[in-house]
Amino acid sequence: MISVPLATVSRSLQYRPLPCMLLYSRQKAGHHRMCRNWGAKARNEHAQDTLAFENNRTDVTYDTEFSVEPQVPSDSNLHGLGFGFSAGGMLFPYLVGVVGALRESGVMTDGTKVAGSSAGSIVAVASSSGLTSEEVMTACLELAEDYRINGTRGRMRERLALCLDRVLPEDIHHLCNGVAHVGVTKLLPIPTFKLINRFSSREDVIDAVLTSCHIPWYFDGKFSTNFRGSLHYDGGLTNLIPVPPGVDTAIKISCFPSQKLRAVQGVAVSPDSFDEDFPHPMSQLLAWAFEPADEPMLIDLYERGRRDGFAWHSRHTNLEPSSRDASA
């Protein structure tokens, strides 16, 4: 195990680390500010959690198997590919688009190992569920419409839980076991990142995803959540882009521009990987992460993800996008 000071990670990111981004909120006018209105009830319920977090926040434990070196697959090594998806709130349509392209290219199959933190965990589970990218996007657009109309602060968990329960198949726990890796942060004794890849039931999968997405205070008004008998919160706080263990080549995919994430090395696919003139500033992306963009913009992110997924495939393999047995 390697212990990394969180403060060191924070200083190395240009726009604040995405983990810290998750503690920001946005007013309707579009300004970012630190969440100050915690609420007396939430403070009383989670005072002990908060004290423990503040006392230990400089100690973040990462597993040594998480590679940070850029890796390029060869045509003969597609069986050993694994994919990691970043945190990113309601920007995850970009990730859905990338997954759609990779599956159409034959690079990603039902048995491909995947991992994700926060919003990335939604994509990791969805990519293992048998759902098409179009079905996932339809659910995403419905969820985003609800968030735009009724707001996100304090109600994200409830609405996301209903969405997952509506779309995930009954056997999702069997489909995900050993394939989908959900990143969570265990609070005590020190904040520690963990990958969950064994699930006992459909409800256990949904609970793991909700835990991975638990933005402190913002998600449902509480600092942390009880997962399997212990306090946990957002996996993106301690590992922005996890990768699945036991793969020969780990491909990191981010819905944020990689050039803005100085502390995250080896990102292979991101909005600026194949478009140096990506038009949206980080401040706007952070705003959309908390309060979703309008539907045309979400569709644009999805289509951009598809283009980048195919571009990555074209650059790093000699396989035709239409090949369904590309991993053979």
N, C-alpha and C positions, 0 to 999 in steps of 0.2 A: 504494500500500500504506500502511496505517496501523499504526503500532506502539503497542500499549497495554500499560502496565505491569501485569503479573499481580498484583502486590501491591495495586494500586488496585482491580482487579476483586474481589480477595478481601475487602477491607475493606467493599465496598459490598453484600455479600450478608449477609442476616440470620443464616442458619444455617451459615455457611461456604459457599464456592462449591461447587456440585456437582462441578466438577473436583477440588477438594481432597477432597470427599466420597469420591471414588473411591480415595483412599489410606487410607481408614478400614476397619477390620475390625470384626466383631462376635463376641463370645464367645457361647456358648450361653445364658448368663444374660440376654442381651439388651443388654449394655453396649457402647458404642462406644469404641474406643481406636485410637490410631495404630498401624499395624503396626510392631512393634518387632523381631519375630523374622524378620529378612530371610533368615537362613541363610547360612552361610559360603560355600557353593558359589555361590549366586546373587550374593553380593557380589563374589566373585572374577571371575565371568563378566562382570559388568556394572559393574565399578568405573569404567571409563572413561566408560560411558554416564551413570552417575550424576553424576560430576564435571562432565561437559559440561552436564547438565541443571541442576545447582545453579549453575553459573557463568552460565548464560544464562536462568534461569527467569523473570527479570523482563521479558524481551523476547518478546512474543507477537505474531505478525504476522497480521492479518486482511485479507482482500480487501475493497476498498471497496464491492464490489457487495452486501455483506450489509446489508440495510436493518434499522433498528431502530425505525422508526416504525410504529405501528399502522395497518393498512390494511384498508379495508372494500370488498369487491367490489360492483360493480353487476351487475344481471341481464345486462347486455349485455357484461360483461367476464369471463365465466366461462372463455372460451378462454385468457385470460392468467393464470389462477390457477396458483400453485405452492405446495407445502406443505413445511414443514420440521418434522422430528420430533426431540424432545429426547433426550438421554441419560437413563438412568434404571434401568439394570440390569433386574431381574426385575419391574419395574413396567410393562413394555411392553404387557401386555394392555390397558391403558387406551388406548394408541395404536392397537392393533389394532381396538378397538371403534369409535374415531373414524373410522378408515379405512373400516370396514364401513358406517357410516352415510353417509359422504360418497359412497361408491360407489353405495349404494342410492338416494341422492338425485340421482344423476347429475352431481354436482359434480366428482367425480374419475373419470377414465376411464383406460384403459390407457396413453394417451399423456401423461397429466398429469405434469409435472416435479415430482419430489420430492427431498428431501435429508434426511440424518439423520446424527447422530453417535452412536457407541457403540450402545446398544440401539435408538436411532432409525434406525440404518443397517439393522438387521434389518428393521424395518417398511418402510423405503423400498424395499428390494430386494423384500420380499414383496409390497408393493402393486403392483409392476411385473411380478410373476411369473405372474399369471393365477390364483393360488391364491385361494380365497374366505377371508373372515375366519374362518369356522368351521374351515377346514382349518388355518389358521395357529394358531388358538387350540388346536386339538387337539395340534399339535406342541409348542406352548408348555407346555401342561399336562403332557405327557409329560416334557419337559425339566425342568420344575420339580419333578416327582415324583422324578426321579433326583437332582437337587440336594438336595432335602430329605432323602433317604435316605442319600446318600453324601457330602454336603457340596459346597461350592463352591470353597473356597480351593485354588488350584493345579491345579484340574481343569476349570475352566469352558471353556477353549479346546477341549480334547479332546471334551467332550460336545456343545458347541455345533457344532463342526465336523461331528460325526456327524449331528446333527439337520439342519443345512443340506444336507448331502449326501443325506440321505434324502428331503427334501421339495421341494427346488428342481428345476425342470424342466431338461432337458438343454440347452435353448436359452436359459437365463437370461441369458447374456452378451449375446445379441442383443436380448432384451427390455429389458435395462437400459441399453444403450448410448444415451447422450444424454438419458436419461429419469431414471434413478436416480443420485443423487449421494451418494457415500459419504465422510463426513468422517474424515480421519486427521490425526495430528500427526507431522510429520517432525522428528526429534530434532535433527539437525545441519545447518548450523552453529549455528542457534538454533531453539528449538521453533517450528514454523511450521505453521499449519493449511492443509490442502489438501483440495479436493473432487475425488474420482475419479469420472469419469463415462464413461470408455471402458475396455472390458474385452476381453481377448483370448480368454478361454475361461471355461468354467463354474468351473474351479478358481480363476481370477483373481478372479471375483466373490466366491467364498467366502473367499479369502485377504484381500480388501479388507475384508469385513465383520469377519472375525476381528481384523484390524489395528485397525479402528475401535473394537472392543470391548476392546482390550488394556489392561485396568486394570493399571498398573505393579505388579509383584510378585504381585498377587493372582490374575491371570487364569491364568497357568501357572507362576508362580514366578520369572519373569524380568522385568527392568525394561522391556525393549523387545523388539520383534520385527523380523525382517528382512522388509521388503516391497519388492519390486521393486529389490532391491540396496541399500536404505538402511534405517537404523534408524528405526522408527516406534513410536508408542503411541496410546493412546485419543484419538479425535478430540474427545471431550467435554471434554478438558482445556483445549482452546484455543478451542472454539466449541460452546457448550452446545446451541444450536438453530440449525444452519445452514439457509439457504434456498437453493433452486436459482437459479442466475443466469439472466438472460434472460427473466424473467417480469414481467408487468405488476403483479401483486399477489402478495405473499408472505404466506402464512398460517402463523404459528408455532403449533405444538401441543406442549404440555408435559404429561408425566405427573406433574409436581410442581405444587403450587399456585403460581400466578403471583405471588400476594402475598408469597410467601416468597423470591422470586428478584428481589431489588431491582435487580441489575445487568442483568437480561434484560428489555428493553423490547419492547412490541408483541406479547405473547403473546395469541393470539385464543381458543384453546381450552385449558382446563386444568381440573383437578378442582374448582377454586373459581370458575370463570368463570360458572357458572350455578347454583352452590350455595354460598352464603355460609357455610353451616353444615357444610362438608365436615368429617367427624368425625375424620380421622386426623392426628395431629401429624407434623411433619416428621421427628422422631426415629424414629417408627415406620416411616415411608415409607423412610427411609434404611436401616433394618434389613431391610425387605423387598426393597430393591434388591439387597442382597448375598445374603441367604438368603430364598428366596421364601416368601410367605405360603401358607397352606393353600389347597386348591383352591377352596372356596367364596368365599374372599376374592378370588382371582384372577379368578374368574368375575364377581364383583361389580364389580371394576375394569373388566373388559371391558364389562359392561352399562352402567356409568356412562359409559364412553367413547362408547358408542352413543348414549345419551341426550344427552350434550353435543354430539356431532356433529350430531344432528338439531336440537338447540336452536340451534346456530350457524347452520345452514342456514335455519331458520325465521326467525331474527332478521335475517339479512343478505340474504336473497333472497325473492322471491315465488313460488318454484317449488315444486311439489308434491313431497314426498319420493319418490313413486312414479315420477316422470318419469325415464326412462332417457336421454333426449336433452336433459338440462337444460343442457348446454354449448352447444347449438346456438343 
